[in-house]
């Protein structure tokens, strides 16, 4: 949020105290952005002049490659102070990026509790509740009074990611109840926790996929969701700020996969070689598919040279079929993504899409015939009827496949977004072209114009 | 989350007390889903047996058309109790859907404060901070002590959507500071609010678009964001649960617009006629575009009948160009959508995309030439060279347009997602086909095969 001008001025005056004062007044995320945009030398200087507490906060907002770079540029002690103060889930994320040797050295110096928390989080698979949870939460016993509970919360480390819920556990660390800070505040000081806490608990297991965690918290409007292990013991909580990030990440992945971008890792500002490396292998593959679909036309070259208007008509019904298919595909994938539909709705959706498909197919097919009639050479008008029919059929198949394929993927527990737009349109093209050209070829034979 | 079996059993035993007990134990959102899935008659019965507090909560989770239906089926007094107890932002949303007569009657019966709050929210444009904010928040004076502030919070209505932040205002209701419940809890009881509250305020204006509100709260990890009017007076707050919904809504809109679905209103489970009505007019328009692009081929029919392999090659480069263009378009639109890039990055992104485009164009063009050489009839191999060149050019133009068009839309303060995939591919097709066929035509002339 700082403009380039302020940036330059701050360094031009070379008054680091002034820079320090300016940065100290900014929110950590803005300081993080400011530092990320600097050159590596200036970056190390700017980071070193931050106050210790601010430096720790800012560090968590830096992108992994800059975190790694700074860890190389700072003294071991400075690095260690930052890493020790990070929350276990952010630390686990950093450790994923750092070279194994550095991680080992840092882990050895961590306190036993912090080391254990980080090791536990690193033990869960990426993209699960266990990996995005934090192990810092408020845990209470049911026998405490509200006053004792509030005092206990006051005494806990102020850095806990959330204190707005406290979790009540039994002797075996099993999660039994939840109480919000709001409930504590509104209750009599001598009331007992287990009397005011709620048994109506919404919780998740460590192995739940992060998108399901996000959907669950969204559904129940939760600020935090407790995570339990296989023995139902409380091991961590997922907080709402993580949910916001997960939802955006999952939406980006869906949207990019639909367009055939490999998803997740490519940002709009990635360097060009990353873009090429990410997209090219896939593009060559897709081109192969397109060539496969187009080669369905190759055997019909004689037909085309007899009726060249076919070359004009074919892209129209191929594009229209593709567009209709991608619409159905997009609505279905997004519906599955936001949890609005599940595989159990397959029949319901299929019925709807078949009806909608029939209606659309009829309208577009008739439009196609009408337009072709106006626009084809008189001796070629019979082609219009064939084109309209194939078009209607193509639209119908497109809508049905666009709906069924992602549903089938979901049923097979695969990612529905793997059915990308180009994959669907290629299938539609291949089938549509063969049927269309075969019909034309057959009609030519009937009319004794056998090619 | 209730299975169909439970549903049937609950009604089959016809024991409404049992149903009441069962529903009372469920979270409101689950009861809402259960009621939505019932037939209209059963729905009214199930809703009436809910306890009053639960009924109010459940009502806010019902879809607008079912809210409207229930309002018709319930007694005026019941309706009024529910509407009076709703939070002002949810009430405004409901009023948007109801017939004007019903709204007028309900508004007249509301208490002056509730009526004013609802009228204010309804006065802001849809999709702005003013429309999604709630007017229920905790407001403090700086001169209070922490103990007095906590007591004041205890005495406020427990239904306030969030009490985790309190806002400090001056004599003119101007927002001056913010203090979190956490800070209050961790401070000495006799400390003064204006000493512990923070001046580092992040706030928004009533007319800020909702997606920018969501991005702001995401950036600063806020649970609530204060909304001020033009005179900087505090008028409401936006809470994190709204942000989660806004982010999903905006992502769905982007993803649907890219596929050319008109966006927002169409759900995967909409009835077929809604689907047809939503998609058909646009599809006919797109088909018109496709026909326009294809008619670029029409004048070249003689060339095609001379060199029919063109009909095989053209779909390949049209599809490849389209795919590359949609990739660039998707990455740019999503980047703009999540606030990762802004129009000021246009030059940076253009440089990157031109480099990536050149690389991709070179690779794909060469692949195309190689494949065409293997696969064309010997006397048609010269076509391969032309095809490869046009393909490389097409890919380059596709990447550049896919990036620049949405950036230009954003600069013009229009929605970048209005540049949908089909629109881009049609433009690419029209230009690509004309250039390709003109080049082939020219080559034929040079080779004295003038058509």
Interface residues (C-beta under 8 A of the other chain):
Chain A: X25 X27 X29 X150 X153 X154 X158 X163 X164 X181 X182 X185 X186 X200 X202 X217 X218 X219 X220 X221 X223 X240 X241 X243 X244 X245 X247 X248 X251 X252 X254 X255 X256 X258 X259 X260 X261 X266 X267 X268 X269 X270 X271 X272 X273 X275 X276 X279 X280 X283 X284 X286 X287 X290 X291 X293 X294 X295 X297 X298 X301 X302 X304 X305 X306 X308 X309 X310 X311 X312 X313 X314 X315 X316 X318 X319 X320 X323 X324 X326 X327 X329 X330 X331 X332 X334 X335 X336 X338 X340 X341 X345 X348 X349 X352 X353 X355 X356 X359 X360 X363 X364 X367 X368 X371 X375 X421 X422 X425 X426 X429
Chain B: X25 X27 X29 X150 X153 X154 X158 X163 X164 X181 X182 X185 X186 X200 X202 X217 X218 X219 X220 X221 X223 X240 X241 X243 X244 X245 X247 X248 X251 X252 X254 X255 X256 X258 X259 X260 X261 X266 X267 X268 X269 X270 X271 X272 X273 X275 X276 X279 X280 X283 X284 X286 X287 X290 X291 X293 X294 X295 X297 X298 X301 X302 X304 X305 X306 X308 X309 X310 X311 X312 X313 X314 X315 X316 X318 X319 X320 X323 X324 X326 X327 X329 X330 X331 X332 X334 X335 X336 X338 X340 X341 X345 X348 X349 X352 X353 X355 X356 X359 X360 X363 X364 X367 X368 X371 X375 X421 X422 X425 X426 X429
